[in-house]
Amino acid sequence: MNEQRMRIIVVCLCLGVSIGVSSVQADNWPHWRGPEFNGTSAETGLPTDWSMTDNIAWKINLPGCSSATPIIWGDSVFLSNADEGNDTLLAVCLDRKTGNTRWEHTIAQGTRRDRRSTYAAASPVTDGERVIFVYSTGEVVAFDIAGRRLWKRNLHEDYGPFAFQWTYASSPTLYEGRLYIQVLQRDVTVGGRGKPGRANDSYILAVDPATGKTLWRQIRPSKGVAESREAFTTPIPAELDGTKQLLIGGGDCLTGHDLVTGEELWRWGTYNPRRIGHWRLVPSPVAGKDIVLICAPKNEPVYAIQPNKQTGVLDDSALAWDSELNRNVVTSDVPVPAFYDGDFFVLNDKRQHLSRIEPRTGEVKWSKRAPGRSKYEASPVVADGKVYVINQAGDVGIMSATDGEVLNVIPMDDTRGGDLVRASIAVSQGQLFIRTSRTLYCVGPS
């Protein structure tokens, strides 16, 4: 065999290997809404049949409940934990292949103040170099992947205690070299929380992830009153009509912000024209096809906003559609919609319906009842042509993204202890990571 022919064979073999690798995408899950900030993954060949014992790569017991979603990068799984036995908050890294603990750090004392949530409610976030944890106690802590602490600060000490009736739970976001944290809170104290005798500002914070230093702090005003100023949403990066920006939902309105300066680019509002005082917002915004969905709380409609490069306060022309006529089905009080295959997927938590919706018209392509009787608070995850949902009882439902058919229902938890399952499912490297009330499962091939 001559040298030239040998080179051709080698090149062909390399191309074959390259094509084979690229055809099976293996994503990280660096943010609680996934790599695209919209609840989806490009992975295929994901598990559809398992039990609490079968097709499980590993499982570990957890020291307390939390709604924080597992975050995965390479062979590391990051968890925010509440150790209720020792009354401490933990930052944890597990080995993705075995579930063994790689490192664990105690962050603060105290785990909860109300029955609904622990102080470890926010999901961590990573960019592959560092992982950052945020806790309701105000702690923000960054570690490198090996577990060495890079920096730590406390937002309560910097800007005042959070003024929330319940427990602060907004997750941080890493995007294009900046860490974004939002605090949308009451302007007055509530239950002794907040700054006594002084107004509490709602704000968005941009932080240098390498040093922890503030890059900018943008005050975000609101016409909301009382609890309606509170939001448990997460900052969501999106590109709308070619402009990259940060989407913030809460305080009775939706805003878009410049990523570099924090300047408010546009504002739409309101989903609460009567200024009802108990409409806290839980679902984060989600974007697709230059449309932004914002879900009004308490079984109110979903609103589709199309800024169209407008600035300032947007008028009714920015409203592409709302789900007023379908509000019994197309609504969400807690789960964040997903955007997949060109459409939105909206999970109605209380009526247990999942709907596939065309972004620009609001056409409901299908709406099917999600399995089980328990309420859904975890957000849907869509991948491999399937929608994965998990309810408060720990029942995982797998539904076809094409027509909504229920493909399987798998019980994954025993909630007799009273803790509810609220963490969303994570997808990475052909496996599903499912956090129930006291257990973390890695589902799929080991």
C-alpha positions in Angstrom: 0.0 0.0 0.0 1.5 3.3 -1.1 1.9 6.3 1.3 -0.8 8.4 -0.4 -3.4 5.7 -0.2 -2.6 5.2 3.5 -3.2 8.9 4.2 -6.6 8.7 2.4 -7.6 5.8 4.6 -6.5 7.4 7.8 -8.4 10.7 6.9 -11.6 8.7 6.1 -11.3 6.8 9.4 -10.9 10.0 11.3 -13.9 11.6 9.5 -15.9 8.5 10.4 -15.0 8.8 14.0 -15.8 12.5 14.0 -19.2 12.0 12.4 -20.0 9.3 14.8 -19.2 11.4 17.8 -21.0 14.5 16.5 -24.2 12.5 15.8 -24.6 11.7 19.5 -24.7 15.1 21.3 -23.6 14.9 25.0 -24.6 18.1 26.7 -23.7 19.6 30.1 -26.5 21.0 32.2 -24.9 24.2 33.6 -28.1 26.1 34.5 -31.3 25.0 36.1 -33.1 25.5 32.8 -30.4 23.8 30.8 -27.7 24.8 28.3 -30.1 27.0 26.3 -31.9 28.5 29.3 -35.2 27.2 28.0 -35.7 23.7 29.6 -34.4 21.7 26.7 -31.5 19.5 25.6 -30.3 18.3 22.2 -29.5 14.9 23.5 -31.1 11.7 22.1 -31.4 8.1 23.2 -32.5 9.1 26.7 -34.1 6.6 29.1 -37.8 6.0 29.0 -38.2 3.0 31.2 -36.8 2.5 34.7 -37.8 2.2 38.4 -36.3 3.1 41.7 -34.1 0.1 41.4 -33.9 -0.8 37.7 -31.8 1.1 35.1 -30.3 3.2 37.8 -26.6 4.1 37.5 -26.5 5.2 41.1 -28.5 6.9 43.8 -27.6 8.7 47.0 -29.6 9.7 50.1 -29.8 13.5 50.8 -29.7 15.1 54.2 -32.7 17.3 53.6 -35.2 18.5 51.0 -34.5 21.2 48.4 -36.0 22.5 45.2 -32.6 23.1 43.7 -32.0 21.3 40.4 -28.7 19.2 40.0 -26.1 21.0 37.8 -23.8 18.9 35.7 -20.5 19.7 33.9 -18.4 16.8 32.6 -17.9 14.3 35.4 -19.1 16.7 38.2 -22.6 17.0 39.7 -23.2 20.1 41.8 -25.9 20.2 44.5 -27.2 22.8 46.9 -28.2 21.0 50.0 -29.9 21.7 53.3 -28.6 19.4 56.1 -31.6 19.5 58.4 -30.1 17.2 60.9 -27.1 19.5 61.5 -29.1 22.7 60.6 -26.5 23.7 58.0 -26.4 24.7 54.3 -24.1 22.7 52.1 -22.4 23.1 48.7 -21.7 19.6 47.3 -19.9 18.1 44.3 -20.5 14.5 43.3 -18.7 12.2 40.9 -21.1 11.8 37.9 -20.0 8.2 37.3 -20.4 6.9 40.8 -22.3 9.4 42.9 -19.5 9.5 45.4 -18.8 12.8 47.1 -15.8 14.7 45.6 -16.1 17.6 48.0 -18.5 19.2 50.4 -18.5 22.6 52.2 -20.6 23.9 55.0 -21.7 27.4 54.0 -23.9 28.7 56.8 -26.0 27.8 59.9 -29.8 27.5 59.6 -31.9 25.7 57.0 -35.4 27.2 56.9 -37.9 29.6 58.4 -41.1 28.3 56.8 -42.6 25.0 55.9 -42.6 25.6 52.1 -38.9 25.9 51.4 -35.3 25.6 52.7 -32.6 28.2 52.3 -31.0 26.0 49.7 -33.8 26.5 47.2 -31.7 28.2 44.5 -29.9 26.0 42.0 -26.1 26.5 41.5 -24.6 27.5 38.2 -21.4 26.7 36.4 -19.3 27.7 33.4 -16.9 24.7 33.6 -14.2 26.7 35.4 -16.1 27.6 38.5 -19.4 26.8 40.2 -21.4 29.4 42.1 -24.0 28.8 44.9 -26.6 31.3 46.2 -28.6 30.8 49.4 -31.6 32.6 50.8 -29.4 33.7 53.8 -27.7 36.0 51.3 -24.5 34.0 50.9 -23.0 33.9 47.4 -20.0 31.5 47.2 -17.8 30.5 44.3 -15.6 27.4 44.0 -13.4 26.1 41.3 -14.2 22.7 40.0 -11.8 21.0 42.4 -13.6 22.6 45.4 -11.2 25.4 46.3 -13.1 28.5 47.4 -12.5 31.4 45.2 -14.6 34.1 46.9 -17.6 34.6 49.2 -19.9 37.5 49.9 -23.3 38.1 51.6 -26.0 40.2 49.8 -27.8 40.9 53.1 -24.6 42.6 54.4 -24.0 44.5 51.1 -27.6 45.7 50.3 -29.8 44.8 53.2 -31.8 41.7 54.2 -34.2 40.3 51.6 -37.8 41.5 52.2 -39.8 38.4 51.3 -42.9 37.0 52.9 -41.7 33.5 52.0 -38.2 32.3 51.2 -36.0 33.9 48.5 -35.3 31.3 45.8 -34.1 33.0 42.6 -31.3 31.0 41.0 -28.2 32.8 39.6 -27.3 32.9 35.9 -23.9 32.8 34.2 -23.7 34.2 30.7 -20.9 35.7 28.6 -18.5 36.1 31.5 -20.9 37.7 33.9 -22.9 36.3 36.9 -26.4 37.7 37.2 -28.5 37.7 40.4 -31.8 39.3 40.9 -33.6 40.4 44.1 -37.2 41.5 43.3 -38.6 42.2 46.8 -41.0 44.3 48.8 -40.3 48.0 49.3 -41.2 47.7 53.0 -40.4 45.2 55.6 -42.4 42.1 56.0 -42.3 39.9 59.1 -39.3 41.8 60.3 -37.4 41.2 57.1 -35.9 44.0 55.1 -34.4 47.3 56.1 -36.4 48.9 59.0 -37.5 52.4 58.4 -36.0 52.5 54.9 -37.2 51.5 51.4 -36.0 48.2 50.0 -34.9 48.5 46.4 -35.5 45.7 43.9 -32.4 45.2 41.9 -30.4 43.1 39.4 -26.7 42.5 40.1 -24.0 41.7 37.7 -20.9 40.2 39.3 -17.4 39.2 38.0 -17.5 35.4 38.5 -13.7 35.3 38.9 -13.5 37.8 41.8 -17.0 38.3 43.2 -16.8 42.0 42.6 -19.9 43.9 41.6 -19.8 45.0 37.9 -23.1 46.9 38.1 -26.3 47.1 40.2 -29.5 48.1 38.4 -32.4 49.3 40.5 -35.7 47.9 39.0 -38.8 49.9 40.0 -42.2 48.4 40.2 -45.8 49.5 40.5 -46.7 46.3 42.2 -47.9 46.4 45.8 -47.2 44.1 48.8 -46.4 40.5 47.9 -46.9 41.3 44.1 -43.4 42.9 44.3 -41.8 39.6 45.2 -40.5 37.3 42.5 -38.9 33.9 42.6 -37.9 34.0 38.9 -34.5 33.7 37.4 -32.7 36.1 35.0 -32.9 34.6 31.5 -30.5 35.6 28.7 -32.2 35.8 25.2 -31.5 37.1 21.8 -34.6 39.0 20.4 -34.4 40.4 16.9 -30.7 40.2 17.0 -30.2 41.9 20.3 -28.8 39.9 23.2 -30.4 40.9 26.5 -31.4 39.8 30.0 -35.1 39.1 30.7 -36.5 39.8 34.1 -40.1 38.9 35.2 -41.7 40.0 38.4 -43.2 43.1 40.2 -46.2 43.0 37.8 -44.1 43.5 34.7 -41.5 42.1 32.2 -38.3 43.9 31.4 -35.4 43.5 29.0 -31.9 44.7 30.1 -28.6 45.5 28.5 -26.2 42.7 29.4 -23.1 44.9 29.8 -24.6 47.9 31.7 -27.9 46.6 33.2 -29.8 49.5 31.6 -33.5 48.8 31.1 -34.1 48.5 27.4 -37.9 48.0 27.4 -40.7 47.2 29.8 -44.1 45.6 29.3 -46.8 45.6 31.9 -49.0 44.6 33.3 -50.4 41.2 33.8 -51.9 42.6 37.0 -53.9 45.7 36.0 -55.9 45.7 39.2 -52.7 45.7 41.3 -53.8 42.7 43.4 -51.4 42.5 46.3 -50.7 38.8 46.6 -49.6 38.0 43.0 -46.0 37.0 43.7 -44.4 35.6 40.5 -42.7 32.2 40.3 -42.3 31.2 36.6 -39.3 32.8 34.9 -39.7 34.2 31.4 -38.8 32.0 28.4 -38.0 33.1 24.8 -38.4 31.6 21.4 -38.8 33.0 17.8 -38.5 36.6 19.2 -41.4 36.0 21.5 -41.2 36.1 25.3 -43.7 34.3 27.4 -44.6 35.6 30.9 -47.1 33.6 32.9 -49.4 35.6 35.2 -49.9 33.9 38.6 -52.9 32.3 40.2 -54.4 30.7 37.1 -54.3 33.9 35.1 -53.4 33.9 31.4 -50.0 33.5 29.7 -48.9 36.6 27.8 -46.7 36.5 24.7 -44.7 39.7 24.2 -42.9 40.6 21.0 -40.7 43.7 21.7 -39.7 44.2 18.0 -36.7 46.3 18.9 -38.9 48.8 20.6 -37.6 50.7 23.7 -39.1 52.2 26.7 -42.6 51.3 27.9 -44.3 49.1 25.4 -47.9 49.5 24.4 -50.5 46.9 23.5 -48.9 46.5 20.0 -46.2 44.4 21.7 -48.7 41.8 22.9 -48.7 39.1 20.3 -51.4 37.1 22.1 -52.6 35.9 25.5 -54.4 32.7 26.6 -57.5 34.4 28.1 -59.8 32.2 26.1 -57.9 29.1 27.1 -56.9 30.1 30.6 -58.4 27.1 32.2 -55.8 25.0 30.5 -53.0 27.4 29.2 -51.7 28.9 32.5 -48.9 28.3 35.0 -48.6 29.4 38.5 -45.2 27.8 39.2 -43.6 25.7 36.4 -41.5 27.6 33.8 -42.6 26.8 30.2 -40.0 25.2 27.8 -39.2 26.0 24.2 -38.5 23.1 21.9 -38.8 22.3 18.2 -40.1 25.7 17.5 -42.9 25.7 20.0 -43.6 26.5 23.7 -44.6 23.8 26.2 -46.7 25.1 29.0 -47.4 23.0 32.1 -50.5 23.9 34.0 -49.5 22.9 37.6 -53.0 22.9 39.2 -55.1 21.4 36.5 -52.3 19.1 35.4 -52.4 19.8 31.7 -49.5 20.1 29.3 -50.0 22.2 26.1 -47.9 22.7 23.0 -48.3 26.2 21.6 -47.2 28.0 18.4 -45.2 31.0 19.5 -46.4 33.8 17.2 -50.1 33.0 17.1 -50.8 31.2 20.4 -52.4 28.3 18.6 -52.8 25.3 20.9 -51.5 22.4 18.8 -52.5 20.0 21.5 -53.3 20.0 25.2 -53.2 16.7 27.2 -53.6 15.8 30.8 -50.3 15.1 32.6 -50.3 11.9 34.6 -50.9 11.5 38.3 -53.0 13.4 40.8 -50.5 15.5 42.5 -49.7 19.1 41.7 -46.7 20.0 39.5 -44.3 22.6 40.6 -41.1 21.3 38.9 -40.7 22.7 35.4 -41.0 20.5 32.3 -37.8 19.4 30.5 -38.0 18.5 26.8 -35.4 16.4 24.9 -35.3 13.5 22.4 -38.9 14.2 21.3 -40.2 13.7 24.8 -41.4 15.9 27.7 -40.2 14.8 31.2 -42.4 16.1 34.1 -42.3 15.2 37.8 -45.1 16.0 40.3 -44.9 16.7 44.0 -45.5 13.0 44.8 -42.4 12.1 42.7 -44.2 10.5 39.8 -42.2 11.0 36.6 -44.4 11.4 33.5 -42.9 10.9 30.0 -45.0 12.4 27.3 -44.6 12.6 23.5 -43.6 16.1 22.4 -45.3 15.3 19.1 -48.9 14.7 20.3 -48.8 14.7 24.1 -49.4 10.9 24.5 -48.3 9.6 27.9 -45.5 7.1 27.2 -44.7 6.1 30.7 -45.4 6.9 34.4 -42.7 6.0 36.9 -43.1 6.5 40.7 -39.8 7.7 42.2 -40.5 8.9 45.7 -42.2 8.1 49.0 -43.4 11.4 50.4 -44.9 10.1 53.6 -42.5 12.3 55.5 -44.3 15.4 54.2 -41.6 16.8 51.9 -42.7 17.6 48.4 -40.7 17.0 45.2 -40.1 20.3 43.5 -36.7 20.1 41.7 -36.8 19.9 37.9 -35.1 17.0 36.1 -31.7 17.5 34.6 -30.4 15.9 31.4 -26.7 15.2 30.7 -24.6 12.7 28.8 -27.4 10.3 28.1 -28.6 10.3 31.7 -31.4 11.9 33.8 -30.8 13.3 37.2 -33.9 13.2 39.4 -34.0 14.8 42.8 -36.8 13.6 45.0 -37.6 14.6 48.5 -34.6 12.8 50.1 -32.8 11.0 47.2 -30.9 11.9 44.1 -31.1 9.3 41.2 -28.8 9.1 38.2 -31.0 7.3 35.7 -29.6 5.5 32.7 -26.5 3.5 31.8 -23.6 3.7 34.2 
